[in-house]
Amino acid sequence: MQFTHVTRFLGRRVVLLGLYNGQKLQQQPEGDVVMYSRVLDADSPDATFVRVLLLRGRMQGAVLIGETELEDTFENLILDGLDLSQFGPSLLDPDIELDHVFD
């Protein structure tokens, strides 16, 4: 079952996708679950925060705060179940246009 929730908190857009907080993953071996995060322009009003959760290289959930423009791409990556292991933390590199890579 896929879960998506969009709201605003303190004036910022908040998007929660899939198993965004690791629910249902507690029984998985610790080494199989990886989390990557990034913060851009932390002191700016346009700051963004992105955190993704992967299980054996496949995206399970994401938290997006601010105008990240990653919602559709991450939702599709969760649904498609693609192995993203080869990307590692560069998956969140703001200079990579993920929507073009996974088009």
C-alpha positions in Angstrom: 0.0 0.0 0.0 1.4 3.4 -1.0 1.0 6.4 1.3 1.3 10.0 0.4 0.4 13.0 2.5 0.9 16.7 1.6 0.5 19.5 4.1 2.0 22.8 5.2 3.8 23.3 8.4 5.2 26.7 9.5 4.6 28.0 6.0 6.6 25.2 4.3 5.3 22.4 2.1 5.7 19.0 3.7 5.4 15.8 1.6 5.5 12.3 3.3 5.8 9.4 0.9 5.6 5.7 1.5 7.3 4.3 4.6 8.7 7.8 5.3 9.6 7.1 9.0 10.6 3.4 8.6 7.3 2.0 9.8 7.1 -1.7 9.0 10.9 -1.9 8.5 11.9 -2.5 12.2 12.3 -6.2 11.6 14.7 -5.8 8.7 18.4 -6.4 9.2 20.0 -3.1 10.2 22.5 -3.2 7.3 19.7 -3.5 4.7 18.1 -0.2 5.6 19.9 3.0 4.5 18.9 6.6 5.0 20.2 9.6 3.1 19.4 13.3 3.9 20.3 16.7 2.5 19.6 20.3 3.5 19.9 23.1 1.0 20.2 26.8 2.0 19.6 26.1 5.7 19.5 29.8 6.6 17.4 30.9 3.7 13.6 31.2 3.6 13.8 28.9 0.6 15.6 26.1 2.5 14.7 22.5 1.7 15.2 19.2 3.5 15.0 15.8 1.8 15.4 12.4 3.5 15.0 9.1 1.7 14.8 5.6 3.2 16.0 2.6 1.1 15.6 -1.1 1.8 18.2 -3.2 0.0 18.7 -0.4 -2.5 15.0 0.2 -3.2 13.3 3.4 -2.1 10.7 2.8 0.6 9.9 6.3 1.7 10.8 10.0 1.7 10.3 13.2 3.6 10.4 16.4 1.6 10.2 19.8 3.2 10.1 23.0 1.1 9.8 23.3 -2.6 11.9 20.4 -3.7 10.1 19.4 -6.9 11.0 15.8 -6.2 7.6 14.5 -5.2 6.6 12.8 -8.4 10.0 11.4 -9.1 10.3 9.9 -5.6 6.8 8.5 -5.7 7.5 6.8 -9.0 10.8 5.4 -7.7 9.0 3.9 -4.7 6.3 2.4 -6.9 8.7 1.1 -9.5 11.0 -0.5 -7.0 14.1 0.2 -9.0 17.5 -0.8 -7.4 19.1 2.6 -6.6 22.2 1.1 -4.8 24.6 2.3 -7.5 23.7 6.0 -6.7 24.3 6.0 -3.0 24.1 9.5 -1.4 24.5 11.1 -4.8 20.8 10.2 -5.3 20.1 13.5 -3.4 22.7 15.6 -5.4 20.8 18.8 -6.3 22.8 19.0 -9.6 21.4 15.8 -10.9 18.0 16.1 -12.5 16.5 12.8 -11.3 13.4 13.2 -13.4 15.5 13.0 -16.5 17.6 10.0 -15.2 14.5 7.9 -14.4 12.3 9.1 -17.2 
